């Protein structure tokens, strides 16, 4: 992923203030502590009969982060076991597997209606220098030369069913500028890759530990729509 910070026009989200959408996302990431190592999170209705996986992953990572100090997550593995109920809260149980000198390990289980719906294993590390690697930046148009996905598809999505529009709007706090935009009303076969610039539509005023879960919330989804 290539990160580019800039001010570009057209970031306002349709149908409301862009910062309000970001604040809604941060509120969704706010977990209620129930007991030591036990947290509860609410769900956001995106028009589907199940909880959006990115929300569960982000909240679970945040629950793990709430039990760690001065260390950043550098690795995580997660399994979606059952579909989540969007009308019920999710309880996150954190197991403090290990606290070492350089690494901290956490395991999180997400529970609804007495059953596990999701598990996560994450490793946190003390900040230190190490080997880095990144793929070369592909040759793509700059984001300021592209049209926001929300603006590009305004007329198309106005004709879509309400459920489909709500699914598309699940990433309301984020702005996307795709290099090539598929037509949701007339999908065609495409190469199995996407090139998209994206950014948060406002300021992330929450704690620093909120930033990565918000990114995880986004990256778990795809720009495709459900059938």
C-alpha positions as CSV (number, residue, x, y, z in Angstrom):
1,X,0.0,0.0,0.0
2,X,1.3,3.5,-0.8
3,X,0.3,6.3,1.6
4,X,0.1,9.8,0.3
5,X,-1.0,12.7,2.4
6,X,-2.5,15.7,0.7
7,X,-5.5,18.1,0.5
8,X,-7.7,17.3,-2.4
9,X,-11.0,18.8,-3.3
10,X,-14.3,16.9,-3.4
11,X,-13.8,15.0,-0.2
12,X,-17.2,15.9,1.2
13,X,-19.4,12.9,1.7
14,X,-22.8,13.0,0.1
15,X,-25.7,13.4,2.4
16,X,-23.8,14.9,5.4
17,X,-20.8,16.5,6.9
18,X,-17.6,14.4,6.2
19,X,-16.2,14.9,9.8
20,X,-19.5,13.6,11.2
21,X,-19.0,10.3,9.3
22,X,-15.5,10.0,10.7
23,X,-16.8,10.7,14.2
24,X,-19.4,8.0,13.7
25,X,-16.6,5.6,12.8
26,X,-14.5,6.5,15.9
27,X,-17.6,6.1,18.0
28,X,-18.1,2.6,16.6
29,X,-14.5,1.8,17.5
30,X,-15.1,2.9,21.1
31,X,-15.4,-0.2,23.3
32,X,-17.1,-0.4,26.6
33,X,-14.9,-2.1,29.3
34,X,-16.9,-4.7,31.2
35,X,-14.2,-6.3,33.3
36,X,-10.5,-6.8,33.1
37,X,-9.7,-8.1,29.6
38,X,-13.4,-8.0,28.7
39,X,-14.9,-5.4,26.3
40,X,-18.2,-4.8,24.5
41,X,-18.7,-3.2,21.1
42,X,-21.8,-2.1,19.1
43,X,-22.5,-2.8,15.4
44,X,-23.2,-0.5,12.5
45,X,-26.2,-1.5,10.2
46,X,-24.9,-1.6,6.7
47,X,-28.1,-3.1,5.2
48,X,-27.0,-6.8,5.3
49,X,-28.2,-9.6,7.6
50,X,-24.7,-10.0,9.2
51,X,-22.1,-7.8,10.8
52,X,-19.5,-6.3,8.5
53,X,-16.3,-8.3,9.0
54,X,-14.1,-5.2,9.0
55,X,-15.9,-3.9,12.0
56,X,-15.3,-7.1,14.0
57,X,-11.7,-7.2,13.1
58,X,-11.1,-3.6,13.9
59,X,-12.9,-3.8,17.3
60,X,-11.0,-7.0,18.2
61,X,-7.7,-5.4,17.4
62,X,-8.6,-2.4,19.4
63,X,-9.6,-4.6,22.3
64,X,-6.2,-6.3,22.2
65,X,-4.5,-2.8,22.0
66,X,-6.3,-1.7,25.1
67,X,-4.3,-4.3,27.1
68,X,-0.9,-3.3,25.6
69,X,1.3,-0.2,26.4
70,X,4.0,1.4,24.2
71,X,4.0,-1.4,21.6
72,X,2.7,-1.4,18.1
73,X,1.0,-4.4,16.4
74,X,3.2,-5.8,13.7
75,X,1.4,-9.1,12.9
76,X,-2.1,-10.5,13.2
77,X,-4.1,-13.5,12.1
78,X,-7.9,-13.8,12.2
79,X,-10.6,-16.3,11.6
80,X,-14.3,-15.5,10.9
81,X,-16.2,-18.5,12.4
82,X,-19.8,-17.5,12.2
83,X,-21.9,-14.6,10.8
84,X,-22.4,-11.8,13.4
85,X,-25.8,-10.5,14.4
86,X,-26.0,-6.7,13.6
87,X,-28.8,-6.2,16.2
88,X,-26.7,-7.5,19.1
89,X,-23.6,-6.2,20.8
90,X,-20.3,-8.2,20.5
91,X,-18.3,-9.1,23.6
92,X,-14.5,-9.3,23.1
93,X,-12.5,-11.5,25.6
94,X,-8.8,-10.8,25.5
95,X,-6.2,-13.4,26.6
96,X,-2.9,-11.9,27.7
97,X,-0.9,-14.8,26.2
98,X,2.6,-13.3,26.8
99,X,4.4,-10.1,27.8
100,X,8.0,-10.4,26.8
101,X,10.8,-7.8,26.8
102,X,10.3,-7.0,23.1
103,X,7.1,-8.8,22.0
104,X,3.6,-9.0,23.4
105,X,1.1,-11.7,22.3
106,X,-2.7,-11.4,22.6
107,X,-5.6,-13.6,21.6
108,X,-9.1,-12.2,21.2
109,X,-12.4,-14.1,21.0
110,X,-15.5,-12.3,19.8
111,X,-18.7,-13.7,21.3
112,X,-22.4,-13.2,20.4
113,X,-25.3,-15.2,21.9
114,X,-22.9,-17.4,23.8
115,X,-21.0,-18.5,20.7
116,X,-17.6,-17.6,19.2
117,X,-18.0,-15.7,15.9
118,X,-14.4,-14.6,15.5
119,X,-10.9,-15.1,16.8
120,X,-7.8,-13.0,16.5
121,X,-4.1,-13.6,17.4
122,X,-1.9,-10.5,17.4
123,X,1.7,-9.7,18.2
124,X,2.9,-6.3,19.4
125,X,6.5,-5.2,19.3
126,X,8.6,-2.5,20.9
127,X,9.4,0.1,18.2
128,X,12.9,-0.6,16.8
129,X,14.8,-0.5,13.6
130,X,14.6,-3.6,11.3
131,X,14.4,-4.9,7.8
132,X,11.8,-3.2,5.6
133,X,10.3,-4.1,2.3
134,X,7.8,-2.5,-0.1
135,X,6.8,-3.2,-3.6
136,X,7.7,-0.5,-6.2
137,X,5.0,2.2,-6.7
138,X,3.0,1.4,-9.8
139,X,2.6,4.1,-12.5
140,X,-0.9,5.4,-11.9
141,X,-2.6,8.8,-12.3
142,X,-2.2,11.2,-9.3
143,X,-5.3,11.3,-7.1
144,X,-6.0,15.0,-7.8
145,X,-6.6,14.0,-11.5
146,X,-9.2,11.4,-10.7
147,X,-12.9,11.7,-9.7
148,X,-14.1,10.6,-6.3
149,X,-15.9,7.3,-6.5
150,X,-18.9,8.8,-4.7
151,X,-19.2,11.6,-7.2
152,X,-18.6,9.4,-10.2
153,X,-21.3,7.0,-9.2
154,X,-23.8,9.4,-7.8
155,X,-26.3,8.9,-10.6
156,X,-25.7,5.2,-10.9
157,X,-26.1,4.5,-7.2
158,X,-29.3,6.7,-7.1
159,X,-30.9,4.0,-9.3
160,X,-29.6,1.1,-7.2
161,X,-31.8,-0.7,-4.6
162,X,-31.7,0.8,-1.0
163,X,-29.9,-2.3,0.4
164,X,-27.2,-2.0,-2.3
165,X,-26.7,1.7,-1.6
166,X,-26.3,1.1,2.1
167,X,-23.7,-1.6,1.4
168,X,-21.8,0.8,-0.9
169,X,-22.0,3.5,1.8
170,X,-20.5,1.2,4.5
171,X,-17.2,3.1,3.9
172,X,-18.9,6.5,4.3
173,X,-15.9,7.9,6.3
174,X,-13.5,7.2,3.5
175,X,-13.0,8.8,0.1
176,X,-12.0,6.6,-2.8
177,X,-10.5,7.7,-6.1
178,X,-10.2,4.6,-8.3
179,X,-8.0,4.5,-11.4
180,X,-10.7,2.4,-13.2
181,X,-14.3,2.4,-12.1
182,X,-16.5,-0.6,-12.7
183,X,-20.2,-0.1,-13.5
184,X,-22.2,-1.7,-10.6
185,X,-25.3,-1.8,-12.8
186,X,-23.5,-3.6,-15.6
187,X,-20.6,-5.5,-14.2
188,X,-18.0,-6.8,-16.7
189,X,-15.1,-9.3,-16.2
190,X,-12.0,-7.4,-15.1
191,X,-8.4,-8.3,-14.1
192,X,-8.2,-9.5,-10.5
193,X,-6.6,-6.3,-9.1
194,X,-7.7,-2.8,-8.2
195,X,-5.8,0.5,-8.1
196,X,-7.4,2.9,-5.8
197,X,-6.3,6.0,-3.9
198,X,-8.2,6.4,-0.6
199,X,-8.1,8.5,2.6
200,X,-10.1,9.3,5.7
201,X,-12.6,12.1,5.0
202,X,-11.7,14.0,8.2
203,X,-9.5,14.1,11.2
204,X,-8.9,11.1,13.4
205,X,-9.2,12.9,16.7
206,X,-9.2,9.7,18.8
207,X,-6.2,8.1,20.5
208,X,-3.3,7.0,18.3
209,X,-4.3,3.3,18.8
210,X,-7.5,4.1,16.8
211,X,-5.7,4.7,13.5
212,X,-4.7,1.2,12.7
213,X,-8.1,-0.4,13.6
214,X,-9.7,2.2,11.3
215,X,-7.4,1.1,8.5
216,X,-8.2,-2.5,9.2
217,X,-11.9,-1.7,9.1
218,X,-11.4,-0.4,5.5
219,X,-8.9,-3.0,4.2
220,X,-11.1,-6.0,5.2
221,X,-13.7,-5.1,2.7
222,X,-13.6,-4.9,-1.1
223,X,-15.0,-2.5,-3.6
224,X,-17.3,-5.2,-4.9
225,X,-20.9,-5.4,-3.9
226,X,-22.9,-8.4,-2.6
227,X,-25.3,-10.4,-4.8
